Structures are given as C-alpha cells and as structure tokens.
Amino acid sequence: ALSGDRHSRVMSMLNALRTAHEAAAINLSSALVRTKSAAAHAALFEALTMPNPAARKAAAGALAEIGGGEVMAALSHAAARDEDFEVRRICSALIQRG
C-alpha cells in the first residue's frame, strides 16, 4: 500500500505540473526529486515535454539535480528544440554547468 500511495502522490504532482505557475512548478519538481523513486524521475522527464513552459523549466532544473547521461541527453534535446526561448536558455545553462 505504501508504494501505491507514493505512486498516487507522484501522479498527483505530475498532474498539478500541467497547469502550475513558475513557483508552484519549482516546488512540485523539487518534491519529485526528493521522492527518489523511478516513477518520480520518469514524471520529471514527462514534465520536460509538457505544453506548460513553467513545468518544462522546473523539470529541467530538477533533472539536472539528478544528473546522468539520460538527463543530459534530454536537456540537450530541449536546449536545441524547445519552442520556448527561456526553456532553451535554462537547459543550455544547466548543460554548461554540468
């Protein structure tokens, strides 16, 4: 039941990211990082592709905290192709920071 509760919380946070403003998106993404579960990390990758640019920016920062090759590939893709200039700028800065 505990893992089901965690999954439910992750899905709730992911759903909230769809319409979150900047500050809420940052808080939600940070909470997903702290969850330290595969589902939470997958949710951040999904948020990086959401229509909401606030969610994409926050997810990029949160994913950078996790790090790794898959994260860098996703950030590189967003830095090159995201429709929002700020998302591209943030992803580029996170990549340079390493």
Salt bridges, closest charged atoms under 4 A:
GLU22 OE2 - LYS57 NZ 2.90
GLU46 OE2 - ARG18 NH2 3.26
ASP82 OD2 - ARG56 NE 2.67
GLU86 OE1 - ARG89 NH2 2.80
